[in-house]
Structures are given as C-alpha cells and as structure tokens.
Amino acid sequence: MAELTRRAPYNGLVQFRVDYDTRQDVMKQFGVRDRSTLIAFKGRREVGRLSWETDEKAIRALVGKAL
C-alpha cells in the first residue's frame, strides 16, 4: 500500500494501519475477521474490502473504488 499510494492517482488517499493484536475493539467495529484486511472507503461509505490479497491488480481495483 505504501508504494501504491506514493503514485498518482492514489497519492491523495489517506491510509490507516490498525494493529490486529492490540486493537480488537477497532477490528470488531469494522467487522474485520482476518489479519491483512484492506477496507476502502469513499467518504464514510465502505466501497469494498479484501483479505490476504497480494495481487497488485486486485488491490488497485479496490483502492480505485475510493477515488
């Protein structure tokens, strides 16, 4: 994600990392069941999520929904 968000058109996006082990309250709030979960939001609305995905094309597609 860090590499992806350095390049246009993704460089204006904000990303947050939440520690799965120490912030179970946040994981529960967002309904995260798996480690390595990416959640994309457009404003306050969730537009998609991926778990354990490493394929750059799939990650770009998800992040693109937040633009």
N, C-alpha and C positions, 0 to 999 in steps of 0.2 A: 504494500500500500504506500509506503513512504516514497518509493521510486515513482510509482504511478502518479501520485499527487504533486510531484515536482514538475510535471509536464502539462501543457495546455491540452485540452480544455479543463483538466481536472485540478489544476493548481489553485483554484479558488475554493476548493472544498475544505471543509473542516472535518478532522477525524479525531475520534476519541478512542483511547485504549482503556479497557477495564480489566483488572486482574480477576480471572475466574475463581481463583482460590480464596482471595481475601474479600471480594465484593459480591458475595452471593445475594445480597439484597438487590443490587443492580441487575444481576443476572435474572433473578426472579421477576423483577419489574418489567423486563423486556422479553420474558419468556424464552430465555436462552437455555437450552438443554445441553449443548455441546460446546466444548472448547473450540477455539478458532472459528467463531461465528462472525460473519460480516453482516451488518444491518445497514441498509441505505435508507435515508430519509430525504424527503423533499419538503422543506418546511417542517411541520410537525407530523406529517403523514409518512408512515413506513411504506416504502415502494418496493422492497424486496430484501431477501436475506439469503446467504449461502453459509454452509457449514463444511469445514475441511476442504474447501476448494482451493486448488493451486493453479488452475488453468487461467492464464492471463486474459484470454478472450472472455471467459465467463465472468471474471472479476470486472473487466472493463464494461461489460454489458450491465452488470449490476450497478456499478458506480455511475454509469451513464444515465441511469434512471433518476439519479438525484440532481442532475443538471437542470 
